[in-house]
Amino acid sequence: MTATGGKKRRVSKKNKKAWRKYVDMSDVDKFLDDTRLEERLGSFAARKNSDLFVVSTTRPVLSKKQRRELLKSKELRCFSILKPHTTVPDPISKRNRVKTREERRDSRLRTKEQRRNAQILKKSAIQISQELQNNNNVKTK
């Protein structure tokens, strides 16, 4: 190889620092890396073809229409992210339950309302029974 830009510089390699600075060791490093790799994995001659080579399996080529239909059938990514991704159920399922509006109300208010509703139902039942008796009395006369 010829050096571009004139003659190759002559550098003194008198001490260790100069050797490290001016000697190109890249080919030696590459060779050592290759030998270390062979020591770890074994020589390439001893390995099986199935270990060295892989048959590439690519997806079948789909037309534009087929790809669009496939994308339409898939769930949107923004919704799939929101779904729980674990198959392990939550051990404390009570903490995740959303209470209804009635459950969120004060229990004392609920009991008062239930009593009031019961009284209203009793009054309406009494009124209905009285009206039925009045209707029966009117029909018999």
C-alpha positions in Angstrom: 0.0 0.0 0.0 1.2 3.4 -0.8 0.8 6.2 1.7 -1.1 9.2 0.5 0.5 12.5 1.1 4.1 11.6 0.5 6.6 9.4 2.2 5.9 7.5 5.4 7.2 9.3 8.4 10.1 7.7 10.2 9.4 7.7 13.9 11.7 6.7 16.7 10.5 3.7 18.6 13.1 4.0 21.2 10.8 3.6 24.2 7.5 1.9 25.2 5.4 5.1 24.9 6.6 5.6 21.3 5.8 2.0 20.3 2.3 2.3 21.7 1.8 5.6 19.9 3.1 4.8 16.5 2.6 1.0 15.9 -0.6 -0.2 14.3 -1.9 -3.1 16.4 -5.4 -3.4 14.9 -4.7 -6.5 12.8 -3.2 -8.3 15.8 -6.2 -7.3 18.0 -8.5 -8.6 15.3 -6.7 -11.9 15.1 -6.7 -12.3 18.9 -10.4 -11.6 19.1 -11.1 -14.2 16.4 -9.1 -16.8 18.2 -10.8 -16.1 21.5 -14.2 -16.4 19.8 -13.2 -19.8 18.4 -12.0 -20.9 21.8 -15.4 -20.0 23.3 -17.6 -21.4 20.6 -15.4 -24.1 19.1 -13.8 -24.2 15.7 -16.1 -23.6 12.7 -15.0 -26.8 11.1 -16.3 -28.9 14.0 -19.7 -27.2 14.2 -22.8 -28.4 12.4 -24.3 -26.6 9.5 -27.5 -26.1 11.4 -25.6 -24.2 14.0 -23.8 -22.0 11.5 -26.6 -21.3 9.1 -30.2 -20.3 9.6 -32.9 -20.7 7.0 -34.7 -17.4 6.8 -38.4 -17.5 7.1 -40.1 -14.3 6.0 -43.7 -13.5 6.2 -45.7 -14.0 3.0 -46.1 -10.9 0.9 -49.6 -9.5 1.3 -51.3 -7.2 -1.1 -52.3 -3.7 0.1 -55.9 -4.6 0.6 -55.0 -7.7 2.6 -52.7 -5.6 4.9 -55.4 -3.0 5.4 -58.0 -5.7 6.3 -55.5 -7.2 8.7 -54.9 -3.9 10.4 -58.6 -3.1 10.6 -59.2 -6.4 12.4 -56.4 -5.8 15.0 -57.1 -3.9 18.2 -55.9 -0.4 18.4 -52.6 0.0 20.2 -53.8 2.7 22.5 -56.6 0.4 23.8 -54.3 -2.7 24.1 -51.9 -0.7 26.3 -54.8 0.1 28.7 -55.7 -3.6 29.2 -54.2 -5.5 32.0 -51.3 -7.5 30.7 -50.9 -10.0 33.5 -52.8 -13.3 33.8 -52.4 -13.3 37.6 -55.6 -12.1 39.2 -55.5 -9.2 41.7 -55.4 -10.7 45.2 -57.4 -7.8 46.7 -60.2 -7.4 44.2 -62.3 -5.2 46.6 -60.0 -2.2 46.3 -60.6 -2.0 42.6 -64.4 -2.1 42.8 -66.1 1.2 42.0 -68.9 2.0 44.5 -72.3 3.1 43.2 -73.7 6.5 44.0 -75.9 5.0 46.7 -73.0 3.2 48.3 -71.0 6.4 48.4 -73.7 8.2 50.4 -73.7 8.3 54.2 -75.2 5.2 55.8 -77.3 7.2 58.2 -78.9 9.1 55.2 -79.6 5.7 53.5 -81.4 4.3 56.5 -83.5 7.5 56.8 -84.4 7.3 53.2 -85.3 3.6 53.5 -87.6 4.4 56.5 -89.2 7.2 54.6 -89.7 5.0 51.5 -91.2 2.3 53.7 -93.7 4.8 55.2 -94.7 6.1 51.8 -95.2 2.5 50.5 -97.4 1.7 53.6 -99.5 4.8 53.0 -99.9 4.1 49.3 -100.8 0.5 50.1 -103.4 1.6 52.7 -104.9 4.1 50.2 -105.1 1.5 47.5 -106.8 -1.0 49.8 -109.3 1.7 50.9 -110.1 2.6 47.3 -110.7 -1.1 46.5 -113.1 -1.4 49.5 -114.9 1.8 48.4 -115.2 0.4 44.8 -116.5 -2.9 46.2 -119.1 -1.1 48.3 -120.2 1.0 45.4 -120.7 -2.0 43.1 -122.7 -3.9 45.7 -125.2 -1.1 46.2 
